[in-house]
């Protein structure tokens, strides 16, 4: 599904909090400096969350330009992993859990049937 929509082959979750006032250049710098990853990796969506947990940003290198995504939840909040300063690769199933407001790295979410997500 993700690959069909925007050519996304990999989703990387930036654990912890990020100042969501940052734009493309600021987020790209965080990807390289804080997480030691390449922001110019085509097809990799990097996801960030602020302190309030009701919005997130995504940064995707399209090959010639960046795509900056912003999502705000009107009801509910994201359950974002806060206890590590690492970046975690997500499966498509874990990405769906995250967009439901669940912590995709929590082993307890295995009880949720992913077929009922979308």
C-alpha positions in Angstrom: 0.0 0.0 0.0 2.7 2.5 1.0 4.9 1.7 -2.0 1.9 2.2 -4.4 1.0 5.6 -2.9 4.3 7.4 -2.9 7.0 4.9 -3.7 7.7 4.3 0.0 9.7 1.2 0.6 10.8 1.8 4.2 9.4 3.7 7.2 11.7 4.9 9.9 10.2 6.1 13.2 12.3 8.7 15.0 11.7 7.8 18.7 11.5 10.5 21.2 10.3 14.1 20.5 11.2 16.6 17.8 10.4 20.3 17.6 7.7 20.2 14.9 8.4 23.8 14.0 11.4 22.5 12.1 11.1 22.3 8.3 12.7 20.1 5.7 16.3 21.3 6.4 16.0 21.0 10.2 14.4 17.5 10.0 17.0 16.3 7.4 19.8 17.5 9.8 18.2 15.6 12.7 18.0 12.4 10.5 21.8 12.6 9.8 23.1 14.0 13.1 20.9 12.5 15.8 20.0 9.2 14.1 23.0 8.6 11.8 20.8 7.9 8.8 20.8 9.3 5.2 17.9 11.7 4.6 18.5 11.3 0.9 17.6 7.6 0.8 14.9 7.4 -1.9 11.8 5.7 -0.8 12.4 6.1 3.0 9.8 7.9 5.0 11.1 9.4 8.3 8.4 10.0 10.9 8.7 12.5 13.8 6.4 13.4 16.7 6.3 16.5 18.9 5.6 16.7 22.6 1.8 17.0 22.3 1.5 13.6 20.4 -1.5 14.8 18.4 0.5 15.6 15.3 3.4 14.2 13.4 5.6 15.1 10.4 7.1 12.9 7.8 10.0 13.6 5.5 10.4 11.6 2.2 13.2 12.1 -0.4 11.5 11.6 -3.8 14.8 11.4 -5.8 14.9 15.0 -6.8 13.0 16.8 -4.0 11.7 16.3 -0.5 8.1 15.8 0.4 7.1 17.1 3.8 4.0 15.5 5.3 2.0 16.7 8.3 -0.8 14.9 10.1 -2.9 16.2 12.9 -5.3 14.1 14.9 -8.5 15.9 15.7 -9.5 13.2 18.2 -7.0 11.1 20.1 -3.3 11.0 20.2 -0.4 9.0 18.9 1.3 6.5 21.3 4.8 7.4 20.3 7.8 5.5 21.7 9.6 8.1 23.9 12.1 6.1 25.9 14.9 5.8 23.3 16.9 8.1 21.1 17.2 5.6 18.3 15.3 5.3 15.0 13.3 2.2 14.4 12.4 0.6 11.1 8.6 -0.2 10.8 6.8 -2.7 8.8 3.7 -1.7 6.9 1.6 -3.4 9.6 3.4 -1.4 12.4 2.9 1.8 10.4 -0.9 1.1 10.3 -0.8 0.6 14.1 0.9 3.9 14.5 -1.7 5.7 12.4 -4.4 4.1 14.6 -2.7 5.8 17.6 -1.1 2.7 18.9 2.6 2.3 19.8 4.0 0.2 17.0 6.9 -1.0 19.1 4.8 -2.2 22.0 4.7 -6.0 22.0 1.1 -6.0 23.3 -0.3 -4.7 20.0 0.1 -8.1 18.5 -3.5 -8.8 19.9 -4.9 -6.2 17.5 -6.1 -7.8 14.2 -4.4 -5.8 11.4 -7.1 -6.9 9.0 -9.5 -4.6 10.8 -7.2 -1.5 10.6 -8.3 -0.1 7.2 
